[in-house]
Amino acid sequence: MKEKPIWKKNLFVLSIAVFIAGIAFSEIMPFLSLYINTLGNFSHQQLNFWSGIVYSGTFIVSAVVSPWWGKLADKKGRKPMILRAGIGMSVVIACMGLIQNVWQLLLLRMLQGVFAGFISNSNALVATETPKTNSGQALGTIASATTAGTLLGPLVGGALTSIFSYRITFMITGGLLLLCSILVLFFVHEDDFKPVTAKKLDKASGVIKSLRSPHLIFGLLLTTLIIQAANNSINPIVSLYVRQLLNGHDNVVFISGVIAALPGIATFLVASRFGALGDKIGTHKIIVAGFIAASIFFFLTAFVRNTVELGILRFLVGFSDACLFPQVQTMLTKNSPAAVTGRIFSWNQSAMYIGNIVGPLLGSFVSGMFNYSMVFIVTTVIVLINLLLFRINVIRNLQ
């Protein structure tokens, strides 16, 4: 039997690794605000504030350090960067189960940001090791695995905290990331890596000059930023919104986990199909459809009366999610030179992290000043603004 090419083996292993990592990164979301509430006696506004700032702490640091890690990845290789991220974060997240106050949690969340880059470097490794004729399929596969893992994580987190405790779940999460690192260490091979030695590519200006359409690339980076801001404006308040809708009933954590996971189930079911459709009719058309659908679903969510209606609309949001971030990743890859793939992906990672910072802070602010329903209305406006900017910055610059 003919042996599989190295790139197919890498794709298979990294798809499993990013799926598990996605679960690990997102499984603490259903209970993060509830965990914070156990660390002190907070008012409603204080709890919303700490939920936003603790959630964003990781991304504030990551947004700053990601470009440096991307530059190093282009020089030293993506596999070492994946291992650095996986092992570092496994230790830090496990330690979150040992903290005694909210300041220690914030410090560890920021330290987690220093070790960021597991998924972005996995994407970069796949992009550079896969033949160009298969790059769309490969990147679509790993993007789907990442998205599915990230959005299914809350279900796993909700189940684990119901069975064990908040603290034990942090330690299990650290173990999952260590498992990912072991998979990469022994089963991923970076054979075609060529270190970037050109001095002109040391600086961002040199990277920009190497791009065929810089305006398009930066338009896509802005799109990523706003997509993340919109999606993550919801995350800090999902469990609190569920608690409000349940009106004092039990199983808040588990139901929050189920509802937070529903978009991931929908995304997993349709992401590859939307990717294939985008190859036929144009990826940008799929993204536009995703924006329109997301704006409708977010707006309707502001008026739900119970957790069943909330769950249905969150499930539908998964279909719009499948039209957005994975497809933006595909467009970004196809319009970036291989020599600067690590740098471009790190910029995209920084854009994603900035969105992850802005979104939770905005969601926490709006919910604190008004109510949880208003968060979804504001998010609808953000999605529509993103659609307008995407048409101006990306569609007009397609060649």
C-alpha positions in Angstrom: 0.0 0.0 0.0 1.3 3.4 -1.0 2.3 5.5 2.0 0.5 8.8 2.6 2.4 12.0 1.8 3.9 13.8 4.8 1.5 16.8 4.3 -1.5 14.5 4.7 -0.1 13.0 7.9 0.6 16.4 9.2 -2.9 17.6 8.3 -4.5 14.6 10.0 -2.5 15.0 13.3 -2.8 18.7 13.4 -6.6 18.6 12.8 -6.9 16.4 15.8 -4.5 18.6 17.8 -6.3 21.9 17.0 -9.7 20.3 17.7 -8.6 19.2 21.2 -6.8 22.6 21.7 -10.0 24.4 20.6 -11.9 22.5 23.2 -9.3 23.2 25.9 -9.2 27.0 25.1 -13.0 27.4 25.2 -14.3 24.9 27.7 -13.7 27.4 30.6 -16.0 30.0 29.0 -19.3 28.7 30.4 -18.1 29.1 34.0 -15.4 31.8 34.0 -17.8 34.5 35.3 -19.2 32.0 37.8 -15.7 31.0 38.9 -14.8 34.7 39.4 -17.9 35.1 41.6 -16.5 32.4 44.0 -13.3 34.5 44.4 -14.9 37.4 46.2 -18.1 39.3 47.1 -18.9 41.2 43.9 -21.8 43.5 43.0 -23.6 43.0 39.6 -21.5 45.7 37.9 -18.2 44.5 39.5 -18.9 40.9 38.4 -19.5 42.1 34.8 -16.3 44.2 34.9 -14.1 41.4 36.2 -15.6 38.9 33.8 -14.7 41.2 30.9 -11.2 42.1 32.0 -10.2 38.5 33.1 -11.5 37.1 29.8 -9.6 39.8 27.8 -6.3 39.6 29.8 -5.0 36.7 27.6 -5.7 38.5 24.4 -4.3 41.9 25.5 -0.8 40.2 25.9 -1.2 38.0 22.9 -2.0 40.9 20.6 1.3 42.4 21.5 3.6 39.3 21.4 2.0 37.4 18.4 3.9 39.4 15.6 7.2 38.7 17.4 6.4 35.0 17.6 5.3 35.0 13.9 8.6 36.5 12.9 10.5 33.9 14.9 8.3 31.1 13.3 9.4 32.2 9.8 13.0 31.9 10.9 13.1 28.9 13.3 10.1 26.9 12.1 6.4 26.5 13.0 6.7 23.2 14.9 8.9 24.6 17.7 6.4 27.5 18.1 3.5 25.0 18.4 5.3 23.1 21.1 6.3 26.3 22.9 2.7 27.4 22.9 1.1 24.0 23.9 3.5 23.2 26.8 3.5 26.7 28.2 -0.3 27.1 28.2 -0.8 23.6 29.6 1.1 24.6 32.8 -0.4 28.0 33.1 -4.1 26.9 32.7 -3.6 24.0 35.2 -2.3 26.6 37.7 -5.6 28.5 37.4 -7.2 25.8 39.4 -5.0 26.7 42.4 -5.5 30.4 42.7 -7.1 32.2 45.7 -8.3 35.6 44.3 -9.3 37.3 41.1 -6.0 39.2 40.8 -4.1 35.9 40.6 -6.5 34.6 37.9 -6.0 37.8 35.9 -2.2 37.4 36.1 -2.3 33.8 34.9 -4.7 34.8 32.1 -2.2 37.4 31.0 0.7 34.9 31.2 -1.4 32.5 29.1 -1.2 35.2 26.4 2.6 35.1 26.4 2.4 31.5 25.2 -0.2 32.0 22.6 0.1 30.7 19.0 -0.8 27.0 19.0 -3.5 27.2 16.4 -2.1 30.0 14.3 1.3 28.2 13.9 -0.6 24.9 13.1 -2.4 26.8 10.3 0.9 28.2 9.1 2.6 24.8 9.1 -0.2 23.3 7.1 -0.2 26.2 4.7 3.5 25.9 4.0 3.9 22.1 3.9 0.8 21.4 1.7 1.1 21.6 -2.1 -0.7 24.7 -3.5 -3.2 22.5 -5.4 -4.4 21.1 -2.1 -4.0 24.1 0.1 -7.7 25.2 0.0 -8.9 21.7 1.0 -6.2 21.4 3.7 -6.8 24.8 5.3 -10.6 24.3 5.2 -10.2 21.0 7.0 -8.0 22.5 9.8 -10.2 25.6 10.1 -13.3 23.4 10.5 -11.5 21.3 13.2 -10.5 24.5 15.0 -13.9 26.0 14.8 -15.7 22.8 15.9 -13.3 22.3 18.8 -13.6 26.0 19.9 -17.3 26.0 19.8 -17.9 22.5 21.3 -15.6 23.3 24.2 -18.3 25.0 26.3 -20.3 21.8 26.2 -17.3 19.8 27.6 -16.6 22.5 30.1 -20.2 22.6 31.3 -20.2 18.8 31.7 -16.9 18.6 33.5 -17.8 21.3 36.0 -21.1 19.6 36.7 -19.3 16.3 37.3 -16.2 17.6 39.1 -15.5 21.3 40.0 -14.3 24.5 38.5 -10.7 23.9 39.8 -10.5 20.3 38.6 -11.7 21.4 35.1 -8.7 23.8 34.8 -6.3 21.0 35.5 -8.0 18.7 33.0 -7.8 21.5 30.5 -4.0 21.7 31.1 -3.8 18.0 30.5 -5.6 18.3 27.2 -3.1 20.9 25.9 -0.2 18.7 27.1 -1.7 15.8 25.0 -1.8 18.1 22.0 1.8 18.9 22.4 2.8 15.2 22.6 0.9 14.5 19.4 2.8 17.3 17.6 6.2 16.3 19.0 6.0 12.7 17.8 3.8 12.8 14.7 4.2 16.1 12.9 7.2 16.6 10.6 8.2 20.0 9.1 10.2 18.8 6.1 9.9 21.7 3.7 10.7 24.5 6.0 13.0 27.2 4.5 14.1 29.8 7.0 13.5 33.4 6.0 16.9 35.1 5.6 16.0 38.1 3.5 16.8 41.2 5.6 14.0 43.2 3.8 11.4 40.8 5.4 12.7 41.5 8.9 10.6 44.6 9.0 6.8 44.9 8.5 7.3 47.3 5.7 9.2 44.6 3.7 6.4 42.1 4.3 3.8 44.6 3.1 5.8 45.3 -0.1 5.9 41.5 -0.8 2.1 41.4 -0.9 0.2 41.5 -4.2 -2.7 43.5 -2.7 -1.9 44.9 0.8 -5.2 46.7 1.0 -7.1 43.4 0.6 -4.9 41.7 3.2 -5.4 44.5 5.7 -9.1 44.5 4.9 -9.3 40.8 5.8 -7.4 41.5 9.0 -9.9 44.2 9.9 -12.7 41.7 9.1 -11.2 39.1 11.4 -11.0 41.7 14.2 -14.6 42.7 14.0 -15.9 39.1 13.6 -14.1 38.2 16.8 -15.4 41.4 18.6 -19.0 40.6 17.6 -18.8 36.9 18.6 -16.9 37.5 21.9 -19.2 40.4 23.0 -21.6 37.6 24.0 -19.2 35.1 25.7 -18.7 36.8 29.1 -22.5 37.1 29.6 -23.9 33.9 28.2 -24.0 32.1 31.6 -25.4 35.2 33.3 -28.0 35.6 30.6 -29.0 31.9 31.0 -29.2 32.4 34.8 -31.6 35.3 34.2 -33.8 33.4 31.8 -33.9 30.4 34.2 -35.0 32.7 37.0 -33.2 30.8 39.8 -33.5 27.3 38.6 -30.6 24.8 38.9 -28.2 23.5 36.3 -27.1 27.0 35.1 -23.6 25.8 34.3 -24.7 22.7 32.3 -27.4 24.5 30.4 -24.9 27.4 29.7 -22.5 24.9 28.3 -25.1 23.3 26.1 -26.2 26.6 24.7 -22.7 27.9 24.1 -21.9 24.6 22.3 -24.8 24.7 19.9 -23.1 27.1 17.4 -20.2 24.6 17.2 -22.4 21.7 16.3 -24.0 23.7 13.5 -20.6 24.9 12.3 -19.2 21.4 12.3 -22.1 20.1 10.2 -21.8 22.7 7.4 -18.3 24.3 7.4 -16.8 22.0 4.8 -19.9 22.3 2.6 -19.8 26.1 2.7 -16.1 26.0 1.9 -16.7 23.8 -1.2 -19.5 26.1 -2.2 -17.2 29.1 -1.8 -14.7 27.5 -4.2 -17.5 27.4 -6.8 -19.2 30.7 -6.5 -16.6 32.8 -4.7 -15.6 32.7 -1.0 -16.4 36.4 -0.6 -20.1 35.7 -1.5 -20.2 33.1 1.4 -18.8 35.7 3.8 -21.4 38.3 2.8 -24.2 35.8 3.3 -22.7 35.0 6.7 -22.8 38.7 7.8 -26.5 39.0 6.7 -27.5 35.8 8.5 -25.5 36.7 11.7 -27.1 40.2 11.9 -30.6 38.6 11.8 -29.9 35.9 14.4 -28.2 38.3 16.8 -31.0 40.8 16.6 -33.7 38.2 17.3 -31.7 36.8 20.2 -32.3 40.1 22.0 -36.0 39.2 22.4 -35.9 35.6 23.5 -38.1 34.7 26.5 -36.6 31.3 27.5 -33.5 29.1 27.1 -35.2 27.1 24.3 -35.5 30.1 22.1 -32.0 31.2 23.0 -30.6 27.7 22.1 -32.4 27.7 18.7 -30.9 31.0 17.8 -27.4 30.1 19.0 -27.6 27.0 16.9 -28.5 29.1 13.8 -25.6 31.4 14.6 -23.4 28.4 14.0 -24.4 28.5 10.3 -23.3 32.1 10.0 -20.1 31.3 11.9 -19.3 28.7 9.2 -19.6 31.4 6.6 -17.2 33.8 8.3 -13.9 33.1 10.1 -12.9 29.8 8.2 -13.6 31.6 4.9 -11.7 34.7 5.8 -8.7 32.4 6.7 -9.0 30.8 3.3 -9.0 34.2 1.5 -6.1 35.4 3.5 -4.0 32.3 2.7 -4.6 32.4 -1.0 -3.6 36.0 -1.2 -0.3 35.7 0.9 3.2 34.7 -0.3 4.5 31.5 1.3 7.7 33.3 2.5 5.7 35.5 4.9 3.0 33.1 5.8 4.0 33.0 9.5 4.0 36.7 9.7 0.6 37.2 8.0 -0.9 34.5 10.2 0.5 36.2 13.3 -1.0 39.5 12.2 -4.3 37.8 11.7 -3.9 36.3 15.2 -3.2 39.7 16.6 -6.3 41.1 14.9 -8.3 38.2 16.3 -6.9 38.9 19.8 -7.7 42.6 19.6 -11.3 41.6 18.7 -11.3 39.2 21.6 -10.3 42.2 23.8 -12.8 44.7 22.5 -15.8 42.3 22.3 -15.9 41.1 25.9 -15.2 44.6 27.3 -18.0 46.0 25.1 -20.4 43.2 26.1 -19.6 43.7 29.8 -20.0 47.5 29.5 -23.3 47.3 27.7 -24.7 44.6 30.0 -23.6 46.6 33.0 -25.1 49.9 31.8 -28.2 48.5 30.3 -29.1 44.8 30.1 -28.2 41.5 28.5 -30.6 42.0 25.6 -28.9 45.2 24.6 -25.6 43.3 24.1 -27.2 41.4 21.2 -28.6 44.6 19.6 -25.2 46.3 19.7 -23.6 43.2 18.3 -26.1 43.3 15.4 -24.9 46.8 14.6 -21.3 45.7 14.7 -21.9 42.9 12.2 -23.6 45.3 9.8 -20.7 47.7 10.0 -18.3 44.8 9.3 -20.4 43.9 6.2 -20.0 47.4 4.9 -16.2 47.6 5.6 -15.8 44.1 3.9 -17.4 45.4 0.7 -15.2 48.5 0.7 -11.9 46.9 1.7 -12.0 43.4 0.3 -14.6 42.9 -2.5 -13.5 46.1 -4.3 -9.8 44.9 -4.3 -10.4 41.4 -5.6 -8.5 40.7 -8.7 
